[in-house]
Amino acid sequence: MLTLGDGICAGIVRAGGTAFDGPLYEYSSAPGATHGIELRITQGYSLLGEWTPSILNCDVTVAFDWHNLDTGAHGTETRFVPAFHTSTRPLFMHVFPGPGRVALTMRTERPSIPVTTEVFVP
C-alpha cells in the first residue's frame, strides 16, 4: 500500500498474514487466541533485500478494517508502525474476527491507497 507518513514522507507498507483456529501455543505472540489472523507488517523497499538499506519507510499508523461476511461482525484494529520495521524486522499484530469469510482492508491515518483482500478464518 502506498501512503504518506509523519512529516513529509512517502512510504510503502506491506502486510502478509496467516489465519488460524487456535488456540495458539503459550509462547506465541497471542497465547490462547482462537479464530484470528496474524498479520506481518513491513515497510519500505530494498533493491537487494537485507543487504542494502530500505527506502520509502515512514512512521505511520496502520488500520485494518475487518468485516466477517458470514456473521456480520466488524471492527477496526490499529497499530503505530515505526519506520524501522522493514522486511528484516517485521511488526506482528492480530485481528480476531471469528470464524468465516473475512474482508480485510488495510489503510493508514494519512492519505493512502487502501488495499482489500478476503480471508477464510477456520
FIGUKOL-681501 format. One record per atom (N, C-alpha, C): x, y, z; residue in three letters; residue number from 1. Coordinates in nm, 4 decimals, decimal comma. Layout:
// FIGUKOL-681501
        c1        c2        c3  code  pos
         X         Y         Z   Ala  NUM
...
// end
This chain:
// FIGUKOL-681501
        c1        c2        c3  code  pos
    0,0841   -0,1160    0,0000   Met    1
    0,0000    0,0000    0,0000   Met    1
    0,0894    0,1233    0,0000   Met    1
    0,0569    0,2197   -0,0829   Leu    2
    0,1282    0,3471   -0,0866   Leu    2
    0,0637    0,4429    0,0132   Leu    2
    0,1478    0,5193    0,0855   Thr    3
    0,0958    0,6094    0,1873   Thr    3
    0,1900    0,7267    0,2087   Thr    3
    0,1382    0,8287    0,2738   Leu    4
    0,2214    0,9363    0,3267   Leu    4
    0,2374    0,9094    0,4750   Leu    4
    0,3564    0,9356    0,5280   Gly    5
    0,3824    0,9116    0,6693   Gly    5
    0,3896    1,0405    0,7472   Gly    5
    0,4450    1,0324    0,8690   Asp    6
    0,4627    1,1509    0,9522   Asp    6
    0,5560    1,2486    0,8827   Asp    6
    0,5238    1,3744    0,8899   Gly    7
    0,6044    1,4754    0,8224   Gly    7
    0,5820    1,4674    0,6723   Gly    7
    0,6864    1,4965    0,5963   Ile    8
    0,6782    1,4853    0,4502   Ile    8
    0,7529    1,3593    0,4122   Ile    8
    0,6807    1,2497    0,4034   Cys    9
    0,7435    1,1200    0,3824   Cys    9
    0,6494    1,0324    0,2999   Cys    9
    0,6987    0,9790    0,1895   Ala   10
    0,6217    0,8836    0,1098   Ala   10
    0,6690    0,7439    0,1464   Ala   10
    0,5751    0,6517    0,1621   Gly   11
    0,6138    0,5186    0,2062   Gly   11
    0,5348    0,4067    0,1419   Gly   11
    0,5875    0,2863    0,1610   Ile   12
    0,5225    0,1621    0,1187   Ile   12
    0,5058    0,0758    0,2433   Ile   12
    0,3843    0,0288    0,2676   Val   13
    0,3569   -0,0620    0,3789   Val   13
    0,3025   -0,1912    0,3191   Val   13
    0,3573   -0,3046    0,3656   Arg   14
    0,3118   -0,4362    0,3179   Arg   14
    0,2647   -0,5185    0,4360   Arg   14
    0,1689   -0,6067    0,4089   Ala   15
    0,1209   -0,6973    0,5130   Ala   15
    0,0961   -0,8342    0,4518   Ala   15
    0,1318   -0,9356    0,5254   Gly   16
    0,1008   -1,0733    0,4914   Gly   16
    0,0411   -1,1351    0,6161   Gly   16
   -0,0329   -1,2421    0,6019   Gly   17
   -0,0962   -1,2968    0,7208   Gly   17
   -0,1242   -1,4437    0,7139   Gly   17
   -0,1567   -1,4982    0,8309   Thr   18
   -0,1948   -1,6376    0,8450   Thr   18
   -0,3204   -1,6438    0,9301   Thr   18
   -0,4242   -1,7083    0,8777   Ala   19
   -0,5466   -1,7280    0,9555   Ala   19
   -0,5323   -1,8576    1,0350   Ala   19
   -0,5863   -1,8593    1,1571   Phe   20
   -0,5732   -1,9779    1,2421   Phe   20
   -0,7009   -1,9998    1,3215   Phe   20
   -0,7198   -2,1262    1,3672   Asp   21
   -0,8355   -2,1539    1,4514   Asp   21
   -0,7971   -2,1613    1,5988   Asp   21
   -0,6707   -2,1905    1,6302   Gly   22
   -0,6195   -2,1872    1,7668   Gly   22
   -0,6649   -2,3041    1,8510   Gly   22
   -0,6429   -2,3005    1,9783   Pro   23
   -0,5769   -2,1920    2,0496   Pro   23
   -0,4265   -2,1915    2,0228   Pro   23
   -0,3675   -2,0718    2,0220   Leu   24
   -0,2247   -2,0589    1,9979   Leu   24
   -0,1458   -2,1045    2,1202   Leu   24
   -0,0261   -2,1526    2,0947   Tyr   25
    0,0646   -2,2036    2,1961   Tyr   25
    0,1016   -2,0937    2,2959   Tyr   25
    0,1360   -2,1321    2,4178   Glu   26
    0,1630   -2,0346    2,5233   Glu   26
    0,2804   -1,9415    2,4941   Glu   26
    0,3725   -1,9806    2,4059   Tyr   27
    0,4873   -1,8960    2,3746   Tyr   27
    0,4676   -1,8140    2,2478   Tyr   27
    0,3492   -1,8137    2,1948   Ser   28
    0,3217   -1,7330    2,0754   Ser   28
    0,3015   -1,5875    2,1163   Ser   28
    0,2842   -1,5014    2,0169   Ser   29
    0,2624   -1,3600    2,0470   Ser   29
    0,1216   -1,3322    2,1000   Ser   29
    0,0298   -1,4275    2,0864   Ala   30
   -0,1060   -1,4133    2,1400   Ala   30
   -0,1505   -1,5480    2,1987   Ala   30
   -0,0939   -1,5874    2,3138   Pro   31
   -0,1238   -1,7190    2,3698   Pro   31
   -0,2728   -1,7398    2,3960   Pro   31
   -0,3228   -1,8573    2,3550   Gly   32
   -0,4623   -1,8925    2,3779   Gly   32
   -0,5607   -1,8350    2,2778   Gly   32
   -0,5144   -1,7524    2,1843   Ala   33
   -0,6042   -1,6878    2,0880   Ala   33
   -0,6675   -1,7907    1,9947   Ala   33
   -0,7930   -1,7653    1,9569   Thr   34
   -0,8643   -1,8531    1,8644   Thr   34
   -0,9284   -1,7710    1,7526   Thr   34
   -0,9491   -1,8355    1,6384   His   35
   -1,0198   -1,7780    1,5232   His   35
   -0,9735   -1,6358    1,4903   His   35
   -0,8475   -1,6249    1,4530   Gly   36
   -0,7920   -1,4934    1,4238   Gly   36
   -0,6999   -1,4940    1,3031   Gly   36
   -0,6394   -1,3796    1,2804   Ile   37
   -0,5442   -1,3609    1,1712   Ile   37
   -0,4207   -1,2938    1,2297   Ile   37
   -0,3041   -1,3550    1,2094   Glu   38
   -0,1783   -1,2929    1,2497   Glu   38
   -0,1222   -1,2208    1,1282   Glu   38
   -0,1003   -1,0906    1,1414   Leu   39
   -0,0524   -1,0080    1,0308   Leu   39
    0,0935   -0,9712    1,0523   Leu   39
    0,1731   -0,9833    0,9473   Arg   40
    0,3157   -0,9479    0,9481   Arg   40
    0,3287   -0,8202    0,8661   Arg   40
    0,3635   -0,7087    0,9329   Ile   41
    0,3675   -0,5781    0,8673   Ile   41
    0,5126   -0,5340    0,8487   Ile   41
    0,5454   -0,4941    0,7260   Thr   42
    0,6788   -0,4428    0,6963   Thr   42
    0,6655   -0,3146    0,6162   Thr   42
    0,7757   -0,2394    0,6114   Gln   43
    0,7762   -0,1132    0,5381   Gln   43
    0,8941   -0,1062    0,4442   Gln   43
    0,8810   -0,0182    0,3481   Gly   44
    0,9923    0,0161    0,2613   Gly   44
    1,0190   -0,0840    0,1508   Gly   44
    1,1237   -0,0533    0,0770   Tyr   45
    1,1648   -0,1357   -0,0355   Tyr   45
    1,3170   -0,1355   -0,0401   Tyr   45
    1,3754   -0,2512   -0,0576   Ser   46
    1,5203   -0,2632   -0,0672   Ser   46
    1,5544   -0,3362   -0,1956   Ser   46
    1,6431   -0,2796   -0,2749   Leu   47
    1,6793   -0,3399   -0,4032   Leu   47
    1,7428   -0,4777   -0,3884   Leu   47
    1,8215   -0,4974   -0,2822   Leu   48
    1,8925   -0,6238   -0,2633   Leu   48
    1,8563   -0,6911   -0,1314   Leu   48
    1,7320   -0,6794   -0,0897   Gly   49
    1,6882   -0,7445    0,0335   Gly   49
    1,7573   -0,6863    0,1552   Gly   49
    1,7990   -0,7723    0,2459   Glu   50
    1,8596   -0,7270    0,3716   Glu   50
    2,0010   -0,6712    0,3544   Glu   50
    2,0569   -0,6795    0,2347   Trp   51
    2,1944   -0,6355    0,2119   Trp   51
    2,2066   -0,4860    0,1862   Trp   51
    2,0980   -0,4171    0,1597   Thr   52
    2,1030   -0,2732    0,1362   Thr   52
    1,9964   -0,2045    0,2204   Thr   52
    2,0145   -0,0781    0,2515   Pro   53
    1,9138   -0,0058    0,3294   Pro   53
    1,7804    0,0034    0,2541   Pro   53
    1,6733    0,0118    0,3307   Ser   54
    1,5397    0,0272    0,2721   Ser   54
    1,5115    0,1743    0,2454   Ser   54
    1,4331    0,1979    0,1429   Ile   55
    1,3829    0,3316    0,1143   Ile   55
    1,2309    0,3264    0,1238   Ile   55
    1,1672    0,4391    0,1279   Leu   56
    1,0217    0,4522    0,1349   Leu   56
    0,9638    0,3926    0,2631   Leu   56
    1,0307    0,4161    0,3781   Asn   57
    0,9722    0,3769    0,5059   Asn   57
    0,9512    0,5016    0,5906   Asn   57
    0,8348    0,5079    0,6565   Cys   58
    0,7934    0,6238    0,7353   Cys   58
    0,7252    0,5775    0,8633   Cys   58
    0,7294    0,6600    0,9667   Asp   59
    0,6455    0,6348    1,0833   Asp   59
    0,5004    0,6557    1,0408   Asp   59
    0,4154    0,5571    1,0677   Val   60
    0,2761    0,5669    1,0235   Val   60
    0,1885    0,4773    1,1113   Val   60
    0,0628    0,5141    1,1272   Thr   61
   -0,0338    0,4292    1,1980   Thr   61
   -0,1162    0,3545    1,0938   Thr   61
   -0,1127    0,2213    1,1032   Val   62
   -0,1835    0,1352    1,0095   Val   62
   -0,3147    0,0907    1,0727   Val   62
   -0,4204    0,0863    0,9929   Ala   63
   -0,5511    0,0397    1,0397   Ala   63
   -0,5979   -0,0749    0,9513   Ala   63
   -0,6523   -0,1782    1,0140   Phe   64
   -0,7138   -0,2895    0,9424   Phe   64
   -0,8626   -0,2894    0,9767   Phe   64
   -0,9451   -0,2562    0,8784   Asp   65
   -1,0903   -0,2646    0,8937   Asp   65
   -1,1293   -0,4054    0,8523   Asp   65
   -1,2021   -0,4766    0,9380   Trp   66
   -1,2426   -0,6122    0,9050   Trp   66
   -1,3946   -0,6266    0,9138   Trp   66
   -1,4463   -0,7157    0,8308   His   67
   -1,5896   -0,7440    0,8276   His   67
   -1,6066   -0,8934    0,8037   His   67
   -1,6624   -0,9631    0,9035   Asn   68
   -1,6902   -1,1058    0,8882   Asn   68
   -1,8152   -1,1181    0,8021   Asn   68
   -1,7982   -1,1676    0,6800   Leu   69
   -1,9083   -1,1748    0,5837   Leu   69
   -2,0128   -1,2798    0,6201   Leu   69
   -1,9775   -1,3753    0,7070   Asp   70
   -2,0715   -1,4796    0,7472   Asp   70
   -2,1534   -1,4407    0,8698   Asp   70
   -2,0926   -1,3697    0,9658   Thr   71
   -2,1636   -1,3358    1,0892   Thr   71
   -2,2091   -1,1899    1,0945   Thr   71
   -2,1510   -1,1043    1,0092   Gly   72
   -2,1850   -0,9630    1,0099   Gly   72
   -2,1029   -0,8803    1,1074   Gly   72
   -2,0211   -0,9463    1,1907   Ala   73
   -1,9371   -0,8725    1,2860   Ala   73
   -1,8352   -0,7879    1,2096   Ala   73
   -1,7968   -0,6739    1,2673   His   74
   -1,6985   -0,5884    1,2022   His   74
   -1,6241   -0,5081    1,3076   His   74
   -1,5093   -0,4549    1,2693   Gly   75
   -1,4296   -0,3763    1,3624   Gly   75
   -1,3066   -0,3204    1,2942   Gly   75
   -1,2251   -0,2525    1,3720   Thr   76
   -1,1010   -0,1927    1,3234   Thr   76
   -0,9922   -0,2150    1,4269   Thr   76
   -0,8752   -0,2566    1,3814   Glu   77
   -0,7576   -0,2690    1,4667   Glu   77
   -0,6522   -0,1742    1,4121   Glu   77
   -0,5894   -0,0958    1,4992   Thr   78
   -0,4857   -0,0022    1,4556   Thr   78
   -0,3565   -0,0292    1,5310   Thr   78
   -0,2474    0,0101    1,4680   Arg   79
   -0,1156   -0,0058    1,5318   Arg   79
   -0,0199    0,0958    1,4729   Arg   79
    0,0571    0,1619    1,5601   Phe   80
    0,1628    0,2511    1,5144   Phe   80
    0,2796    0,1655    1,4678   Phe   80
    0,3296    0,1939    1,3481   Val   81
    0,4394    0,1166    1,2896   Val   81
    0,5564    0,2113    1,2648   Val   81
    0,6611    0,2051    1,3498   Pro   82
    0,7785    0,2883    1,3268   Pro   82
    0,8499    0,2497    1,1974   Pro   82
    0,9224    0,3432    1,1407   Ala   83
    0,9872    0,3239    1,0110   Ala   83
    1,0889    0,2099    1,0092   Ala   83
    1,1431    0,1702    1,1240   Phe   84
    1,2467    0,0669    1,1241   Phe   84
    1,1913   -0,0751    1,1102   Phe   84
    1,0606   -0,0914    1,1007   His   85
    1,0022   -0,2250    1,0811   His   85
    1,0038   -0,2605    0,9329   His   85
    1,1215   -0,2998    0,8864   Thr   86
    1,1416   -0,3388    0,7467   Thr   86
    1,1273   -0,4905    0,7352   Thr   86
    1,1605   -0,5474    0,6205   Ser   87
    1,1450   -0,6911    0,5998   Ser   87
    1,2299   -0,7740    0,6951   Ser   87
    1,3378   -0,7169    0,7472   Thr   88
    1,4212   -0,7915    0,8416   Thr   88
    1,3767   -0,7748    0,9866   Thr   88
    1,2877   -0,6796    1,0133   Arg   89
    1,2333   -0,6568    1,1478   Arg   89
    1,0832   -0,6308    1,1395   Arg   89
    1,0033   -0,7320    1,1039   Pro   90
    0,8591   -0,7086    1,0881   Pro   90
    0,7901   -0,6822    1,2215   Pro   90
    0,6740   -0,6201    1,2135   Leu   91
    0,5883   -0,5986    1,3289   Leu   91
    0,4695   -0,6931    1,3133   Leu   91
    0,4298   -0,7604    1,4207   Phe   92
    0,3174   -0,8523    1,4162   Phe   92
    0,1996   -0,7948    1,4933   Phe   92
    0,0811   -0,8117    1,4379   Met   93
   -0,0412   -0,7745    1,5080   Met   93
   -0,1486   -0,8775    1,4771   Met   93
   -0,2537   -0,8796    1,5582   His   94
   -0,3592   -0,9794    1,5441   His   94
   -0,4947   -0,9130    1,5284   His   94
   -0,5792   -0,9791    1,4500   Val   95
   -0,7183   -0,9405    1,4304   Val   95
   -0,8017   -1,0633    1,4660   Val   95
   -0,9084   -1,0448    1,5431   Phe   96
   -0,9908   -1,1573    1,5880   Phe   96
   -1,1361   -1,1413    1,5409   Phe   96
   -1,1631   -1,1744    1,4134   Pro   97
   -1,2974   -1,1557    1,3581   Pro   97
   -1,3914   -1,2739    1,3812   Pro   97
   -1,3419   -1,3840    1,4355   Gly   98
   -1,4211   -1,5052    1,4488   Gly   98
   -1,4134   -1,5872    1,3211   Gly   98
   -1,4676   -1,7102    1,3235   Pro   99
   -1,4583   -1,7971    1,2060   Pro   99
   -1,5472   -1,7502    1,0911   Pro   99
   -1,5002   -1,7766    0,9687   Gly  100
   -1,5788   -1,7443    0,8500   Gly  100
   -1,4986   -1,6662    0,7478   Gly  100
   -1,5688   -1,6189    0,6446   Arg  101
   -1,5055   -1,5357    0,5405   Arg  101
   -1,4942   -1,3936    0,5930   Arg  101
   -1,3738   -1,3384    0,5827   Val  102
   -1,3477   -1,2056    0,6391   Val  102
   -1,2883   -1,1153    0,5317   Val  102
   -1,3473   -0,9981    0,5141   Ala  103
   -1,2918   -0,8962    0,4252   Ala  103
   -1,2030   -0,8053    0,5102   Ala  103
   -1,0766   -0,7902    0,4687   Leu  104
   -0,9798   -0,7057    0,5383   Leu  104
   -0,9403   -0,5892    0,4487   Leu  104
   -0,9435   -0,4687    0,5013   Thr  105
   -0,8961   -0,3516    0,4281   Thr  105
   -0,7857   -0,2865    0,5098   Thr  105
   -0,6690   -0,2687    0,4474   Met  106
   -0,5563   -0,2031    0,5137   Met  106
   -0,5486   -0,0590    0,4642   Met  106
   -0,5358    0,0341    0,5595   Arg  107
   -0,5235    0,1761    0,5276   Arg  107
   -0,4376    0,2403    0,6351   Arg  107
   -0,4078    0,3690    0,6203   Thr  108
   -0,3347    0,4417    0,7234   Thr  108
   -0,4147    0,5638    0,7647   Thr  108
   -0,3697    0,6302    0,8709   Glu  109
   -0,4354    0,7521    0,9174   Glu  109
   -0,4030    0,8709    0,8282   Glu  109
   -0,3042    0,8567    0,7445   Arg  110
   -0,2616    0,9597    0,6497   Arg  110
   -0,3203    0,9290    0,5125   Arg  110
   -0,3067    1,0193    0,4157   Pro  111
   -0,3517    0,9869    0,2806   Pro  111
   -0,2820    0,8595    0,2307   Pro  111
   -0,3617    0,7667    0,1793   Ser  112
   -0,3070    0,6386    0,1333   Ser  112
   -0,3984    0,5793    0,0284   Ser  112
   -0,3496    0,4748   -0,0358   Ile  113
   -0,4302    0,3973   -0,1302   Ile  113
   -0,4611    0,2656   -0,0606   Ile  113
   -0,5810    0,2501   -0,0023   Pro  114
   -0,6153    0,1294    0,0725   Pro  114
   -0,6162    0,0053   -0,0170   Pro  114
   -0,5914   -0,1093    0,0448   Val  115
   -0,5977   -0,2374   -0,0256   Val  115
   -0,6910   -0,3297    0,0515   Val  115
   -0,7619   -0,4149   -0,0215   Thr  116
   -0,8595   -0,5059    0,0388   Thr  116
   -0,8350   -0,6473   -0,0079   Thr  116
   -0,8577   -0,7430    0,0817   Thr  117
   -0,8493   -0,8840    0,0476   Thr  117
   -0,9552   -0,9595    0,1267   Thr  117
   -0,9804   -1,0815    0,0867   Glu  118
   -1,0747   -1,1668    0,1589   Glu  118
   -0,9994   -1,2897    0,2094   Glu  118
   -1,0230   -1,3253    0,3371   Val  119
   -0,9522   -1,4343    0,4027   Val  119
   -1,0557   -1,5276    0,4648   Val  119
   -1,0267   -1,6564    0,4662   Phe  120
   -1,1120   -1,7521    0,5384   Phe  120
   -1,0463   -1,7865    0,6702   Phe  120
   -1,1148   -1,7599    0,7810   Val  121
   -1,0648   -1,7928    0,9133   Val  121
   -1,1329   -1,9229    0,9578   Val  121
   -1,0528   -2,0285    0,9839   Pro  122
   -1,1134   -2,1579    1,0225   Pro  122
   -1,1765   -2,1534    1,1610   Pro  122
// end
